[in-house]
C-alpha cells in the first residue's frame, strides 16, 4: 500500500479473508477492516520505530526507511498473488527457494514405494506448531487411518491413540523432495509461504489448515484458483470434515489439474526467481542505487498524492464563479426593480 496504488474495489487487504472479486457488502466490510488496520498500525508503529532506533539511531524514521528503499524483492508472483498495480522498483521472486526434488533417504523411499498405486500424502504445520490439541490430533489420525494412501506426518506431540498402520510420524521431513516425488498425491499444510510456493512449484494440491498470520490469505488464493480446500481448525473434528476434505481433493481431478496449471505458469519464466533476485541485487550495487525506478510519490504529502489540493482549488474556483454569477444576477435584479419603481 505504501508503494503502489491500491484500489480497494479489487485489491483485498491481507487478513480480510477476501479475494479480488468482491461484492458490495464485501467492499463495505473491507472499508471497516481498513479502519481497524489503520488503528492497529498506529499502535504498532512505535514498536517498529523502536527497532529502527536500535539499529540505525533515532534520526532514521521507520517510514522513511521503508519508502527510501531503492528496490523491493517481493516473495510472491502473480501466479499466486491477485493482479494489482505495481511499480518499477518492485521485483517479484516468488518461489525462489524451490528446486527440483532430490532422492529421498532410503527409509522414506521404501515407505513411499510401499504405497503402490494409491500414492502418498504428507502433512506439516510448519516449525512454529509442534502439536495440536489431543482431540484434533486424534481426529486427524483417525481420518488418515481410513485412507488407502500412505501418510507421512510431521508431528512432535504425543502419539495419537487413533494412529493407523498407514501413517508414519516423523520429527522432520525433506518437504521439497517429498512434494516432488512422483507418488505424491496431496499436501496437508498450514499455509505458510514456503510450503504454498513449493506445492505450486511441484503441482501438488493442498488441504489447508490455517493457524495464524498470513496463512489463511495464502490458502485463500489457492482456493480461489481451484487448487486447495481450506478448513478451519475448529471444523476438523466435526462431521468428518477433515476426511471429507481430503477425499474431495483426492477424488476430484480438477484440484490436481488446477495446481499443475499453476505450476506450469510459475515455471514458465525467462529467468529463475533466484537468478532474478541476484541480478537486481547486483544491479543496485553496480549503479549505487536505482533512483530512476523510484516514483516521486514517495516524497509527496498525502494531500498532494491524492490531488486533494487541486480538487479544493478547482472547487473553490467553481464556487467563486457561481458566487460571482449569483451576485451579478442579484445586482441586475435589484437595478431592474428600482427602475420599475421609478416608472410607476
C-alpha positions as CSV (number, residue, x, y, z in Angstrom):
1,X,0.0,0.0,0.0
2,X,3.0,2.3,0.6
3,X,4.5,1.6,-2.8
4,X,1.7,1.4,-5.4
5,X,-1.9,2.5,-6.0
6,X,-4.2,0.1,-4.1
7,X,-7.8,0.4,-5.3
8,X,-9.9,-1.3,-2.7
9,X,-12.5,-2.2,-5.3
10,X,-10.4,-5.2,-6.3
11,X,-7.4,-5.4,-4.0
12,X,-8.1,-7.1,-0.7
13,X,-6.2,-6.4,2.4
14,X,-4.2,-9.3,4.0
15,X,-6.2,-10.6,6.9
16,X,-9.6,-9.5,5.4
17,X,-10.4,-13.0,4.0
18,X,-11.5,-11.5,0.7
19,X,-10.5,-12.1,-2.9
20,X,-10.2,-9.7,-5.8
21,X,-13.8,-10.4,-6.7
22,X,-15.8,-8.6,-4.1
23,X,-19.5,-7.8,-3.7
24,X,-20.8,-4.5,-2.5
25,X,-21.2,-5.9,1.0
26,X,-17.6,-7.3,1.0
27,X,-16.3,-3.9,-0.1
28,X,-18.1,-2.2,2.8
29,X,-16.6,-4.9,5.1
30,X,-13.1,-4.0,3.6
31,X,-13.6,-0.3,4.4
32,X,-14.2,-1.2,8.1
33,X,-11.3,-3.6,8.0
34,X,-9.0,-0.8,6.7
35,X,-10.1,1.5,9.5
36,X,-9.3,-1.2,12.1
37,X,-6.0,-1.9,10.3
38,X,-5.1,1.8,10.4
39,X,-5.8,1.8,14.2
40,X,-3.6,-1.2,14.7
41,X,-0.8,0.2,12.5
42,X,-1.0,3.4,14.6
43,X,-0.5,1.4,17.8
44,X,2.2,-0.9,16.4
45,X,4.2,1.7,14.5
46,X,6.1,2.9,17.7
47,X,7.3,-0.6,18.2
48,X,8.7,-0.7,14.6
49,X,10.3,2.7,15.3
50,X,11.9,1.4,18.5
51,X,13.5,-1.4,16.5
52,X,14.6,1.1,13.8
53,X,16.1,3.3,16.6
54,X,18.1,0.3,18.0
55,X,19.8,-0.5,14.7
56,X,20.0,2.9,12.9
57,X,19.6,5.6,15.5
58,X,16.6,7.9,16.3
59,X,17.3,10.2,13.4
60,X,16.1,7.5,11.0
61,X,12.3,7.2,10.7
62,X,10.8,3.8,10.1
63,X,8.5,5.1,7.3
64,X,11.5,6.8,5.6
65,X,13.5,3.6,5.8
66,X,10.7,1.7,4.1
67,X,10.0,4.2,1.3
68,X,13.6,5.0,0.8
69,X,14.5,1.5,-0.4
70,X,15.8,1.5,-4.0
71,X,14.5,-2.0,-4.6
72,X,11.8,-4.3,-3.2
73,X,12.2,-8.1,-3.6
74,X,8.7,-9.5,-3.1
75,X,8.4,-13.2,-2.3
76,X,5.2,-13.7,-4.4
77,X,4.4,-13.8,-8.0
78,X,1.2,-13.2,-10.0
79,X,0.6,-16.9,-10.4
80,X,-0.1,-16.8,-6.7
81,X,-1.0,-13.2,-5.9
82,X,-4.1,-11.4,-7.1
83,X,-3.2,-9.0,-10.0
84,X,-2.7,-5.4,-8.9
85,X,-0.8,-2.2,-9.9
86,X,2.9,-2.4,-9.3
87,X,6.0,-0.2,-9.5
88,X,9.3,-0.4,-11.5
89,X,11.4,-0.9,-8.3
90,X,9.3,-4.0,-7.2
91,X,10.7,-7.3,-8.3
92,X,8.7,-10.5,-7.8
93,X,10.7,-13.5,-6.8
94,X,8.0,-15.9,-5.5
95,X,9.3,-19.5,-5.2
96,X,13.0,-18.5,-5.3
97,X,13.7,-21.3,-2.7
98,X,12.0,-24.0,-4.8
99,X,14.2,-26.5,-6.6
100,X,13.9,-29.9,-8.2
101,X,13.4,-32.8,-5.8
102,X,16.4,-34.9,-4.7
103,X,16.3,-38.6,-4.0
104,X,14.7,-39.4,-0.6
105,X,16.5,-41.1,2.3
106,X,16.3,-44.9,1.9
107,X,13.8,-45.5,4.7
108,X,11.4,-42.8,3.3
109,X,11.8,-44.1,-0.2
110,X,10.9,-47.6,0.9
111,X,7.8,-46.3,2.8
112,X,6.7,-44.2,-0.2
113,X,7.1,-47.1,-2.7
114,X,5.0,-49.3,-0.4
115,X,2.0,-47.1,-1.2
116,X,1.6,-48.7,-4.6
117,X,-0.9,-47.1,-6.9
118,X,-2.6,-45.1,-4.1
119,X,0.3,-42.8,-3.5
120,X,1.4,-40.7,-0.6
121,X,0.0,-37.8,1.5
122,X,2.3,-35.5,3.6
123,X,1.2,-33.3,6.4
124,X,3.2,-30.5,8.1
125,X,2.0,-27.5,10.1
126,X,5.4,-25.7,10.0
127,X,8.1,-25.2,12.6
128,X,6.1,-22.9,14.9
129,X,3.5,-25.5,15.8
130,X,4.8,-28.7,17.5
131,X,1.4,-30.2,18.5
132,X,-2.3,-29.7,18.3
133,X,-5.0,-30.3,20.9
134,X,-5.4,-34.1,21.6
135,X,-8.9,-34.3,20.2
136,X,-8.0,-32.7,17.0
137,X,-4.9,-34.8,16.7
138,X,-6.9,-38.0,17.2
139,X,-9.4,-36.9,14.6
140,X,-6.7,-36.2,12.1
141,X,-5.0,-39.6,12.8
142,X,-8.4,-41.4,12.5
143,X,-9.1,-39.8,9.2
144,X,-5.7,-40.8,7.8
145,X,-6.3,-44.4,9.0
146,X,-9.3,-44.7,6.8
147,X,-7.4,-43.8,3.6
148,X,-5.7,-46.2,1.2
149,X,-2.8,-43.8,0.8
150,X,0.3,-43.9,2.9
151,X,0.8,-40.8,5.1
152,X,3.9,-39.0,6.3
153,X,3.1,-36.7,9.2
154,X,5.5,-34.2,10.8
155,X,4.3,-34.3,14.4
156,X,6.2,-33.8,17.7
157,X,3.4,-34.2,20.2
158,X,2.1,-37.3,21.9
159,X,1.4,-40.3,19.6
160,X,-2.3,-40.2,18.7
161,X,-4.3,-43.1,20.0
162,X,-6.1,-43.5,16.7
163,X,-3.0,-43.7,14.5
164,X,-3.3,-46.2,11.7
165,X,-0.6,-48.5,10.2
166,X,-0.5,-46.4,7.0
167,X,0.8,-43.3,8.9
168,X,4.4,-42.6,9.6
169,X,5.1,-39.9,12.2
170,X,8.4,-38.0,11.8
171,X,10.2,-35.1,13.6
172,X,11.4,-33.7,10.3
173,X,10.8,-34.4,6.6
174,X,12.5,-33.3,3.4
175,X,9.4,-31.5,2.4
176,X,10.5,-30.2,-1.0
177,X,11.9,-33.6,-2.0
178,X,8.7,-35.3,-0.9
179,X,6.5,-32.8,-2.8
180,X,8.5,-33.5,-5.9
181,X,8.1,-37.3,-5.7
182,X,6.0,-38.9,-8.5
183,X,3.8,-40.7,-5.9
184,X,2.8,-37.5,-4.1
185,X,-1.0,-37.0,-4.1
186,X,-1.8,-34.4,-1.5
187,X,-0.2,-31.9,0.9
188,X,-2.0,-31.1,4.2
189,X,-0.5,-27.7,5.1
190,X,-0.9,-24.8,7.4
191,X,-0.5,-22.3,4.5
192,X,3.0,-20.8,5.2
193,X,4.6,-19.1,2.2
194,X,7.4,-21.6,1.8
195,X,5.0,-24.6,1.8
196,X,2.5,-23.0,-0.5
197,X,5.1,-22.0,-3.1
198,X,6.7,-25.5,-3.0
199,X,3.3,-27.0,-3.6
200,X,2.8,-24.7,-6.6
201,X,6.2,-25.5,-7.9
202,X,5.6,-29.2,-7.8
203,X,1.9,-29.1,-8.7
204,X,0.6,-30.8,-5.6
205,X,-3.0,-29.9,-4.5
206,X,-3.5,-28.7,-0.9
207,X,-5.9,-29.3,2.0
208,X,-5.2,-26.2,4.2
209,X,-5.5,-25.8,8.0
210,X,-4.5,-22.1,8.5
211,X,-3.5,-21.2,12.0
212,X,-2.3,-17.6,12.1
213,X,-0.5,-14.7,10.4
214,X,-1.0,-14.7,6.6
215,X,-1.7,-18.4,6.3
216,X,-5.4,-18.0,5.7
217,X,-4.8,-15.5,2.9
218,X,-2.2,-17.7,1.3
219,X,-4.6,-20.7,1.2
220,X,-7.5,-18.4,0.1
221,X,-5.5,-17.6,-3.1
222,X,-5.1,-21.3,-3.8
223,X,-8.7,-22.0,-3.1
224,X,-9.8,-19.2,-5.4
225,X,-7.8,-20.8,-8.2
226,X,-9.4,-24.2,-7.5
227,X,-6.2,-25.8,-6.2
228,X,-7.0,-26.2,-2.5
229,X,-9.6,-27.0,0.0
230,X,-9.5,-24.9,3.3
231,X,-10.7,-25.9,6.7
232,X,-10.7,-24.0,10.0
233,X,-9.1,-25.9,12.9
234,X,-12.4,-25.7,14.7
235,X,-14.1,-27.7,11.9
236,X,-11.6,-30.5,11.8
237,X,-13.3,-32.7,14.5
238,X,-16.9,-32.1,13.3
239,X,-18.8,-34.4,11.0
240,X,-15.7,-36.0,9.5
241,X,-14.9,-32.7,7.8
242,X,-11.2,-33.4,7.6
243,X,-11.7,-36.8,6.0
244,X,-14.3,-35.4,3.5
245,X,-11.9,-32.6,2.5
246,X,-9.1,-35.0,1.8
247,X,-11.3,-37.3,-0.2
248,X,-12.7,-34.5,-2.2
249,X,-9.3,-33.2,-3.2
250,X,-8.0,-36.7,-3.9
251,X,-11.0,-37.8,-6.0
252,X,-11.9,-34.6,-7.8
253,X,-9.4,-34.3,-10.7
254,X,-9.8,-30.5,-11.0
255,X,-7.8,-29.8,-7.9
256,X,-4.7,-31.5,-9.3
257,X,-5.2,-30.1,-12.8
258,X,-5.6,-26.6,-11.5
259,X,-2.5,-26.9,-9.3
260,X,-0.4,-28.3,-12.2
261,X,-1.6,-25.5,-14.4
262,X,-0.3,-23.0,-11.8
263,X,3.0,-25.0,-11.7
264,X,3.4,-24.6,-15.5
265,X,2.7,-20.9,-15.3
266,X,5.1,-20.5,-12.3
267,X,8.0,-22.3,-14.1
268,X,7.5,-20.6,-17.5
269,X,9.8,-17.6,-16.9
270,X,12.8,-16.2,-18.8
271,X,14.9,-16.4,-15.6
272,X,14.6,-18.4,-12.4
273,X,13.3,-16.3,-9.4
274,X,16.6,-16.7,-7.6
275,X,18.6,-15.6,-10.6
276,X,16.2,-12.6,-11.0
277,X,16.9,-11.6,-7.4
278,X,20.6,-11.9,-7.8
279,X,20.6,-9.8,-10.9
280,X,18.7,-7.0,-9.4
281,X,20.8,-7.0,-6.2
282,X,23.9,-6.8,-8.3
283,X,22.2,-4.1,-10.4
284,X,21.7,-1.9,-7.4
285,X,25.3,-2.5,-6.2
286,X,26.7,-1.7,-9.7
287,X,24.8,1.6,-10.1
288,X,24.9,2.6,-6.4
289,X,21.2,2.5,-6.2
290,X,18.2,2.6,-8.5
291,X,16.8,6.1,-8.0
292,X,15.5,6.2,-11.6
293,X,13.0,3.4,-10.7
294,X,11.5,5.2,-7.7
295,X,8.3,7.1,-8.2
296,X,8.1,10.7,-6.9
297,X,5.0,9.6,-5.0
298,X,7.2,8.6,-2.1
299,X,8.1,12.2,-1.4
300,X,4.7,13.7,-1.8
301,X,2.4,14.5,1.2
302,X,-0.8,12.6,1.2
303,X,-2.9,15.6,0.1
304,X,-0.7,16.1,-2.9
305,X,-0.6,12.4,-3.7
306,X,-4.4,12.2,-3.8
307,X,-4.6,15.7,-5.5
308,X,-6.7,17.0,-2.7
309,X,-5.2,20.4,-3.0
310,X,-6.0,20.5,-6.7
311,X,-9.6,19.4,-6.1
312,X,-10.0,22.1,-3.4
313,X,-8.6,24.7,-5.7
314,X,-11.0,23.7,-8.6
315,X,-13.9,23.5,-6.2
316,X,-13.0,27.0,-4.8
317,X,-12.8,28.4,-8.4
318,X,-16.2,26.9,-9.3
319,X,-17.7,28.3,-6.2
320,X,-16.2,31.7,-6.9
321,X,-17.6,31.7,-10.4
322,X,-21.0,30.6,-9.1
323,X,-20.9,33.3,-6.4
324,X,-20.0,36.0,-9.0
325,X,-22.8,34.9,-11.2
326,X,-25.3,34.9,-8.3
327,X,-24.2,38.4,-7.1
328,X,-24.3,39.7,-10.7
329,X,-27.8,38.4,-11.2
330,X,-28.9,39.8,-7.8
331,X,-27.5,43.2,-8.6
332,X,-29.1,43.2,-12.0
333,X,-32.4,42.2,-10.5
334,X,-32.1,45.0,-7.9
335,X,-31.4,47.6,-10.6
336,X,-34.4,46.4,-12.7
337,X,-36.7,46.6,-9.7
338,X,-35.6,50.2,-8.9
339,X,-36.1,51.3,-12.5
340,X,-39.6,49.7,-12.4
341,X,-40.5,51.6,-9.2
342,X,-39.4,54.9,-10.8
343,X,-41.5,54.3,-13.8
344,X,-44.5,53.6,-11.7
